[in-house]
Amino acid sequence: MTMVELVKPSWHERLLILTAQGVFFNAFFVFYLLSPKGHI
C-alpha cells in the first residue's frame, strides 16, 4: 500500500506535496547543471 492509500490527503495537501516536489526537483536539476563535477 502506498502512503496516499493510507492517509487519503485532501486536494490542497496533494497540491502542497506536488509543489514541494517540483521545487526540490528543479533546484537539484539547476545545481546539477551548474556543478562542474556533476557531469563530464
PyMOL Python script that loads the backbone (N, CA, C, O; Angstrom):
from pymol import cmd

cmd.read_pdbstr("""\
ATOM      1  N   MET A   1       0.845  -1.193   0.000  1.00  0.00           N
ATOM      2  CA  MET A   1       0.000   0.000   0.000  1.00  0.00           C
ATOM      3  C   MET A   1       0.884   1.248   0.000  1.00  0.00           C
ATOM      4  O   MET A   1       1.936   1.294   0.638  1.00  0.00           O
ATOM      5  N   THR A   2       0.432   2.228  -0.719  1.00  0.00           N
ATOM      6  CA  THR A   2       1.182   3.480  -0.753  1.00  0.00           C
ATOM      7  C   THR A   2       0.670   4.420   0.331  1.00  0.00           C
ATOM      8  O   THR A   2      -0.376   4.196   0.939  1.00  0.00           O
ATOM      9  N   MET A   3       1.438   5.471   0.548  1.00  0.00           N
ATOM     10  CA  MET A   3       1.059   6.441   1.578  1.00  0.00           C
ATOM     11  C   MET A   3      -0.255   7.133   1.221  1.00  0.00           C
ATOM     12  O   MET A   3      -1.031   7.487   2.108  1.00  0.00           O
ATOM     13  N   VAL A   4      -0.508   7.328  -0.077  1.00  0.00           N
ATOM     14  CA  VAL A   4      -1.741   8.001  -0.495  1.00  0.00           C
ATOM     15  C   VAL A   4      -2.954   7.159  -0.121  1.00  0.00           C
ATOM     16  O   VAL A   4      -3.987   7.700   0.273  1.00  0.00           O
ATOM     17  N   GLU A   5      -2.834   5.835  -0.243  1.00  0.00           N
ATOM     18  CA  GLU A   5      -3.952   4.961   0.112  1.00  0.00           C
ATOM     19  C   GLU A   5      -4.188   4.953   1.619  1.00  0.00           C
ATOM     20  O   GLU A   5      -5.328   4.852   2.073  1.00  0.00           O
ATOM     21  N   LEU A   6      -3.113   5.058   2.390  1.00  0.00           N
ATOM     22  CA  LEU A   6      -3.247   5.004   3.842  1.00  0.00           C
ATOM     23  C   LEU A   6      -3.778   6.312   4.422  1.00  0.00           C
ATOM     24  O   LEU A   6      -4.637   6.298   5.303  1.00  0.00           O
ATOM     25  N   VAL A   7      -3.271   7.439   3.930  1.00  0.00           N
ATOM     26  CA  VAL A   7      -3.574   8.725   4.554  1.00  0.00           C
ATOM     27  C   VAL A   7      -4.774   9.406   3.922  1.00  0.00           C
ATOM     28  O   VAL A   7      -5.533  10.087   4.612  1.00  0.00           O
ATOM     29  N   LYS A   8      -4.958   9.230   2.601  1.00  0.00           N
ATOM     30  CA  LYS A   8      -6.006   9.892   1.840  1.00  0.00           C
ATOM     31  C   LYS A   8      -5.956  11.414   2.007  1.00  0.00           C
ATOM     32  O   LYS A   8      -6.845  12.002   2.623  1.00  0.00           O
ATOM     33  N   PRO A   9      -4.910  12.055   1.455  1.00  0.00           N
ATOM     34  CA  PRO A   9      -4.779  13.504   1.600  1.00  0.00           C
ATOM     35  C   PRO A   9      -5.824  14.259   0.789  1.00  0.00           C
ATOM     36  O   PRO A   9      -6.294  13.777  -0.242  1.00  0.00           O
ATOM     37  N   SER A  10      -6.172  15.424   1.256  1.00  0.00           N
ATOM     38  CA  SER A  10      -7.123  16.260   0.529  1.00  0.00           C
ATOM     39  C   SER A  10      -6.415  16.917  -0.650  1.00  0.00           C
ATOM     40  O   SER A  10      -5.206  16.764  -0.823  1.00  0.00           O
ATOM     41  N   TRP A  11      -7.184  17.654  -1.465  1.00  0.00           N
ATOM     42  CA  TRP A  11      -6.606  18.211  -2.697  1.00  0.00           C
ATOM     43  C   TRP A  11      -5.542  19.251  -2.409  1.00  0.00           C
ATOM     44  O   TRP A  11      -4.553  19.336  -3.136  1.00  0.00           O
ATOM     45  N   HIS A  12      -5.726  20.057  -1.348  1.00  0.00           N
ATOM     46  CA  HIS A  12      -4.710  21.083  -1.078  1.00  0.00           C
ATOM     47  C   HIS A  12      -3.440  20.468  -0.496  1.00  0.00           C
ATOM     48  O   HIS A  12      -2.353  21.012  -0.694  1.00  0.00           O
ATOM     49  N   GLU A  13      -3.552  19.347   0.216  1.00  0.00           N
ATOM     50  CA  GLU A  13      -2.352  18.656   0.684  1.00  0.00           C
ATOM     51  C   GLU A  13      -1.591  18.035  -0.491  1.00  0.00           C
ATOM     52  O   GLU A  13      -0.361  18.055  -0.522  1.00  0.00           O
ATOM     53  N   ARG A  14      -2.332  17.487  -1.454  1.00  0.00           N
ATOM     54  CA  ARG A  14      -1.688  16.947  -2.657  1.00  0.00           C
ATOM     55  C   ARG A  14      -0.995  18.056  -3.438  1.00  0.00           C
ATOM     56  O   ARG A  14       0.113  17.872  -3.942  1.00  0.00           O
ATOM     57  N   LEU A  15      -1.657  19.215  -3.535  1.00  0.00           N
ATOM     58  CA  LEU A  15      -1.065  20.349  -4.246  1.00  0.00           C
ATOM     59  C   LEU A  15       0.213  20.814  -3.547  1.00  0.00           C
ATOM     60  O   LEU A  15       1.199  21.140  -4.207  1.00  0.00           O
ATOM     61  N   LEU A  16       0.196  20.843  -2.219  1.00  0.00           N
ATOM     62  CA  LEU A  16       1.381  21.232  -1.456  1.00  0.00           C
ATOM     63  C   LEU A  16       2.531  20.255  -1.691  1.00  0.00           C
ATOM     64  O   LEU A  16       3.677  20.672  -1.858  1.00  0.00           O
ATOM     65  N   ILE A  17       2.228  18.957  -1.704  1.00  0.00           N
ATOM     66  CA  ILE A  17       3.255  17.940  -1.934  1.00  0.00           C
ATOM     67  C   ILE A  17       3.830  18.066  -3.338  1.00  0.00           C
ATOM     68  O   ILE A  17       5.047  18.020  -3.515  1.00  0.00           O
ATOM     69  N   LEU A  18       2.963  18.226  -4.340  1.00  0.00           N
ATOM     70  CA  LEU A  18       3.434  18.363  -5.719  1.00  0.00           C
ATOM     71  C   LEU A  18       4.279  19.621  -5.898  1.00  0.00           C
ATOM     72  O   LEU A  18       5.275  19.609  -6.620  1.00  0.00           O
ATOM     73  N   THR A  19       3.876  20.706  -5.235  1.00  0.00           N
ATOM     74  CA  THR A  19       4.649  21.943  -5.317  1.00  0.00           C
ATOM     75  C   THR A  19       6.029  21.758  -4.691  1.00  0.00           C
ATOM     76  O   THR A  19       7.035  22.178  -5.263  1.00  0.00           O
ATOM     77  N   ALA A  20       6.075  21.132  -3.526  1.00  0.00           N
ATOM     78  CA  ALA A  20       7.362  20.908  -2.860  1.00  0.00           C
ATOM     79  C   ALA A  20       8.261  20.007  -3.704  1.00  0.00           C
ATOM     80  O   ALA A  20       9.459  20.263  -3.823  1.00  0.00           O
ATOM     81  N   GLN A  21       7.689  18.957  -4.289  1.00  0.00           N
ATOM     82  CA  GLN A  21       8.481  18.070  -5.136  1.00  0.00           C
ATOM     83  C   GLN A  21       9.000  18.813  -6.360  1.00  0.00           C
ATOM     84  O   GLN A  21      10.148  18.621  -6.761  1.00  0.00           O
ATOM     85  N   GLY A  22       8.172  19.654  -6.950  1.00  0.00           N
ATOM     86  CA  GLY A  22       8.597  20.419  -8.117  1.00  0.00           C
ATOM     87  C   GLY A  22       9.718  21.379  -7.785  1.00  0.00           C
ATOM     88  O   GLY A  22      10.664  21.518  -8.561  1.00  0.00           O
ATOM     89  N   VAL A  23       9.627  22.046  -6.643  1.00  0.00           N
ATOM     90  CA  VAL A  23      10.668  22.996  -6.234  1.00  0.00           C
ATOM     91  C   VAL A  23      11.984  22.262  -5.998  1.00  0.00           C
ATOM     92  O   VAL A  23      13.030  22.697  -6.481  1.00  0.00           O
ATOM     93  N   PHE A  24      11.944  21.150  -5.257  1.00  0.00           N
ATOM     94  CA  PHE A  24      13.173  20.418  -4.974  1.00  0.00           C
ATOM     95  C   PHE A  24      13.773  19.818  -6.239  1.00  0.00           C
ATOM     96  O   PHE A  24      14.990  19.859  -6.426  1.00  0.00           O
ATOM     97  N   PHE A  25      12.932  19.261  -7.113  1.00  0.00           N
ATOM     98  CA  PHE A  25      13.443  18.676  -8.359  1.00  0.00           C
ATOM     99  C   PHE A  25      14.137  19.734  -9.202  1.00  0.00           C
ATOM    100  O   PHE A  25      15.244  19.512  -9.693  1.00  0.00           O
ATOM    101  N   ASN A  26      13.493  20.881  -9.372  1.00  0.00           N
ATOM    102  CA  ASN A  26      14.084  21.942 -10.186  1.00  0.00           C
ATOM    103  C   ASN A  26      15.347  22.504  -9.545  1.00  0.00           C
ATOM    104  O   ASN A  26      16.309  22.815 -10.247  1.00  0.00           O
ATOM    105  N   ALA A  27      15.359  22.640  -8.222  1.00  0.00           N
ATOM    106  CA  ALA A  27      16.549  23.157  -7.545  1.00  0.00           C
ATOM    107  C   ALA A  27      17.729  22.209  -7.732  1.00  0.00           C
ATOM    108  O   ALA A  27      18.831  22.649  -8.060  1.00  0.00           O
ATOM    109  N   PHE A  28      17.508  20.910  -7.526  1.00  0.00           N
ATOM    110  CA  PHE A  28      18.596  19.955  -7.701  1.00  0.00           C
ATOM    111  C   PHE A  28      19.040  19.877  -9.151  1.00  0.00           C
ATOM    112  O   PHE A  28      20.228  19.696  -9.419  1.00  0.00           O
ATOM    113  N   PHE A  29      18.113  20.011 -10.094  1.00  0.00           N
ATOM    114  CA  PHE A  29      18.464  19.979 -11.516  1.00  0.00           C
ATOM    115  C   PHE A  29      19.344  21.172 -11.877  1.00  0.00           C
ATOM    116  O   PHE A  29      20.322  21.024 -12.610  1.00  0.00           O
ATOM    117  N   VAL A  30      19.001  22.353 -11.367  1.00  0.00           N
ATOM    118  CA  VAL A  30      19.808  23.551 -11.636  1.00  0.00           C
ATOM    119  C   VAL A  30      21.187  23.410 -10.993  1.00  0.00           C
ATOM    120  O   VAL A  30      22.192  23.755 -11.615  1.00  0.00           O
ATOM    121  N   PHE A  31      21.249  22.907  -9.754  1.00  0.00           N
ATOM    122  CA  PHE A  31      22.550  22.709  -9.114  1.00  0.00           C
ATOM    123  C   PHE A  31      23.389  21.699  -9.880  1.00  0.00           C
ATOM    124  O   PHE A  31      24.609  21.843  -9.967  1.00  0.00           O
ATOM    125  N   TYR A  32      22.748  20.678 -10.436  1.00  0.00           N
ATOM    126  CA  TYR A  32      23.465  19.686 -11.238  1.00  0.00           C
ATOM    127  C   TYR A  32      24.051  20.330 -12.486  1.00  0.00           C
ATOM    128  O   TYR A  32      25.191  20.054 -12.857  1.00  0.00           O
ATOM    129  N   LEU A  33      23.276  21.181 -13.126  1.00  0.00           N
ATOM    130  CA  LEU A  33      23.771  21.835 -14.337  1.00  0.00           C
ATOM    131  C   LEU A  33      24.907  22.806 -14.030  1.00  0.00           C
ATOM    132  O   LEU A  33      25.822  22.962 -14.839  1.00  0.00           O
ATOM    133  N   LEU A  34      24.859  23.455 -12.878  1.00  0.00           N
ATOM    134  CA  LEU A  34      25.872  24.447 -12.525  1.00  0.00           C
ATOM    135  C   LEU A  34      27.129  23.828 -11.916  1.00  0.00           C
ATOM    136  O   LEU A  34      28.180  24.467 -11.875  1.00  0.00           O
ATOM    137  N   SER A  35      27.022  22.583 -11.442  1.00  0.00           N
ATOM    138  CA  SER A  35      28.162  21.958 -10.787  1.00  0.00           C
ATOM    139  C   SER A  35      29.165  21.449 -11.818  1.00  0.00           C
ATOM    140  O   SER A  35      28.792  20.693 -12.715  1.00  0.00           O
ATOM    141  N   PRO A  36      30.433  21.851 -11.706  1.00  0.00           N
ATOM    142  CA  PRO A  36      31.424  21.399 -12.689  1.00  0.00           C
ATOM    143  C   PRO A  36      31.748  19.913 -12.574  1.00  0.00           C
ATOM    144  O   PRO A  36      32.145  19.296 -13.563  1.00  0.00           O
ATOM    145  N   LYS A  37      31.588  19.326 -11.387  1.00  0.00           N
ATOM    146  CA  LYS A  37      31.888  17.906 -11.207  1.00  0.00           C
ATOM    147  C   LYS A  37      30.651  17.028 -11.382  1.00  0.00           C
ATOM    148  O   LYS A  37      30.754  15.803 -11.318  1.00  0.00           O
ATOM    149  N   GLY A  38      29.503  17.624 -11.598  1.00  0.00           N
ATOM    150  CA  GLY A  38      28.274  16.848 -11.731  1.00  0.00           C
ATOM    151  C   GLY A  38      28.202  16.058 -13.017  1.00  0.00           C
ATOM    152  O   GLY A  38      27.537  15.025 -13.082  1.00  0.00           O
ATOM    153  N   HIS A  39      28.888  16.542 -14.044  1.00  0.00           N
ATOM    154  CA  HIS A  39      28.869  15.854 -15.332  1.00  0.00           C
ATOM    155  C   HIS A  39      30.154  16.149 -16.079  1.00  0.00           C
ATOM    156  O   HIS A  39      30.888  17.080 -15.745  1.00  0.00           O
ATOM    157  N   ILE A  40      30.408  15.359 -17.076  1.00  0.00           N
ATOM    158  CA  ILE A  40      31.672  15.490 -17.816  1.00  0.00           C
ATOM    159  C   ILE A  40      31.473  16.369 -19.041  1.00  0.00           C
ATOM    160  O   ILE A  40      32.419  16.601 -19.794  1.00  0.00           O
TER     161      ILE A  40
END
""", "prot")
cmd.dss("prot")
cmd.show_as("cartoon", "prot")
cmd.util.cbc("prot")
cmd.orient("prot")
